[in-house]
Amino acid sequence: MLTLLALSAAATAALIITVPRLLAPGSWALRRPATALRLWMASLVTIIIGLVTAVLSGVLAAVTGVAGYLHPAHLLIPVAVSIVMIAAAAVWMRLKHRHHASVRSVHAAIAALEPHIISRSQREAFVLARVESPEVFSYAVAHTPAEAGVGCRPMVIVSTGMQQLLTDAQLQTIVAHEYAHVRCRHEATLRTAALTAAMTPTALRYGQAMHRSVTLLVELAADDIAADRAGAVHLANALAAVSAQTGDPSLDLRAERLTLGVWTLTHRLTVPADFRVA
């Protein structure tokens, strides 16, 4: 048991220390953001398993060490299991609470935008809504409230300011980017990263590093999907145009990254019907 305890503790500590360095937004992670995201999630699951194993191994080692064999004191084991389960339930409830708060916030935002929605286009996978606003913005909602009148379907929202700024080909890439967030469940990934950061001691870099990296990687992963589906050149130009309008320098960096990749040639690309705006 002591061996298992030592191995679990050592492996968990090694992951907590090394993963932030290995999965930092370096060259390979920027080239393969989807892979980096999966590795972050896999490392988190592995760390949780390691912590649970270490706790249970420690209890078993303590009980066995007292008597030299397992005796009635091994009832401490179910107690330890119960503590672990209670802790897991507390984490789950906190995550669920954040999810409900996020849903309420999204529903409130949609309710505020409802009077300004000038058109809804029913697509196979989502609803594309246009909002009358001079501001340049777009975002996706995984589940719309019933009062939105589209059922519980994903919705991609684009402002008329965004539409006027971009060409149709560029706007298609923005729609593809936003829907990629929904399809890949990036919202859940971001909530998990935020909760991990909130529950990890500041002295450990893992939680904060995960949150920072995941926040960037979900955008890059959505960029890659949109570039493959609707054209990297058009997406890069769209990001540059929005950056010039909003003053967000991160969009310029994302646009520059797209110019360094290898993508499907635009003239050979057939944009899926869901993303077409013309």
ABEGO torsion letter per residue (X at the ends): XAAAAAAAAAAAAAAAAAAAAAABBBAAAAABAAAAAAAAAAAAAAAAAAAAAAAAAAAAAAAAAAAGBBBAAAAAAAAAAAAAAAAAAAAAAAAAAAAAAAAAAAAAAAAAAAAABABBBBBAABBBBBBBBABBBBBBBABBBAAAGAEBBBBBBBBAAAAAABBAAAAAAAAAAAAAAAAAGAAAAAAAAAAAAAABBAABAAAAAAAAAAAAAAAAAAAAAAAAAAEAAAAAAAAAAAAAAAGBAAAAAAAAAAAABBBBBAAABBBBAAABAX
